[in-house]
């Protein structure tokens, strides 16, 4: 059986033996392999990406593209996710975190668990719902509230909390940098989204917990070249520069080439107050009408006195059982203490016996339960439709202490059972 593990949220991550968030892409990735390899440095680095994958493309193409994309990034904002099957596929990989606001299926953020501890997440409204009429030629169209996906992660290497934001601004509002002819309502919505995003960024930057800064990813549906050239007051470039945010494309060699992330347009963005070490378009990764983009940034080093807090956590109930086919099958594993203190890892204990449920295939840990103050872990069984599995599958979770955390005797493991007898 494979061994899986995930870190739980605490007030400080494991200290100065920091992991540099880096892994080499597959050799088949072509010339971009060299670019990523040369980006490695002695100080911690962050590789952040943005990828719009067309909602209508088949799942097999999405899986193929994501398998090639993920080795290039540590954090990424995704747009046009659309299909629930895509989310389920992403959740099956326990080495990656995943979050989207409950009412926002389209634009999740994913992150490499080996590089970051999850702190909290939310959706921030940046524009109100409105009716666009028949401006897009397909009957009357209404747009719901626009949200930015926001995830707070703690960098293992430095202990810094970083705010990541992901957006997808309305399409068809801009022609070069002018309002698209015949679409005044869409244009007004676009301007409202930009204004709301600026306000959201200011809110995140004003949060003293975000010591590692704020990064914004997304499909902005305006090309960086004309936007940066014309500098129109209410559009993204000028609005972002007023709050000292820089695009990954600023000073990039890409600007001198007739290349884009969508055709020749640079719609896809990463913004931050600092400039990246490198910025690139991954043109060898195909499957969507957009190419993924990646920016690499230097991160601050850990403070000399950086150390995890102390505390304890342990399992307090034996065993926990859930049904595979009932109400998404959330299983609640209570713990002593909370995730506010210490630093612990939860892992599945290897078991070569029969009737063993596999993490990532038969169940996943729900990151929403790993919030500050939480006194439990939520596990969701995955209904895989396999009628040849045993009626009752089991697994064992184990808490492993690191840093200043301790675990009381006899409270380090708990058994879970998944019952498939309630098939619908």
Secondary structure as GFF3:
##gff-version 3
##sequence-region A 1 424
A	DSSP	beta_strand	5	7	.	.	.	ID=ss1
A	DSSP	three_ten_helix	27	29	.	.	.	ID=ss2
A	DSSP	alpha_helix	32	38	.	.	.	ID=ss3
A	DSSP	beta_strand	45	52	.	.	.	ID=ss4
A	DSSP	alpha_helix	59	70	.	.	.	ID=ss5
A	DSSP	beta_strand	75	79	.	.	.	ID=ss6
A	DSSP	alpha_helix	84	91	.	.	.	ID=ss7
A	DSSP	beta_strand	96	99	.	.	.	ID=ss8
A	DSSP	beta_strand	109	112	.	.	.	ID=ss9
A	DSSP	beta_strand	116	127	.	.	.	ID=ss10
A	DSSP	beta_strand	130	133	.	.	.	ID=ss11
A	DSSP	beta_strand	141	143	.	.	.	ID=ss12
A	DSSP	beta_strand	146	155	.	.	.	ID=ss13
A	DSSP	beta_strand	161	168	.	.	.	ID=ss14
A	DSSP	beta_strand	174	175	.	.	.	ID=ss15
A	DSSP	beta_strand	178	179	.	.	.	ID=ss16
A	DSSP	alpha_helix	184	206	.	.	.	ID=ss17
A	DSSP	beta_strand	214	219	.	.	.	ID=ss18
A	DSSP	alpha_helix	224	230	.	.	.	ID=ss19
A	DSSP	alpha_helix	236	242	.	.	.	ID=ss20
A	DSSP	beta_strand	246	247	.	.	.	ID=ss21
A	DSSP	three_ten_helix	253	256	.	.	.	ID=ss22
A	DSSP	beta_strand	268	272	.	.	.	ID=ss23
A	DSSP	beta_strand	278	282	.	.	.	ID=ss24
A	DSSP	beta_strand	292	298	.	.	.	ID=ss25
A	DSSP	beta_strand	310	312	.	.	.	ID=ss26
A	DSSP	beta_strand	314	315	.	.	.	ID=ss27
A	DSSP	beta_strand	320	323	.	.	.	ID=ss28
A	DSSP	three_ten_helix	327	329	.	.	.	ID=ss29
A	DSSP	beta_strand	330	336	.	.	.	ID=ss30
A	DSSP	beta_strand	343	348	.	.	.	ID=ss31
A	DSSP	beta_strand	363	366	.	.	.	ID=ss32
A	DSSP	three_ten_helix	367	369	.	.	.	ID=ss33
A	DSSP	beta_strand	376	381	.	.	.	ID=ss34
A	DSSP	beta_strand	392	402	.	.	.	ID=ss35
A	DSSP	beta_strand	404	406	.	.	.	ID=ss36
A	DSSP	beta_strand	413	419	.	.	.	ID=ss37
###
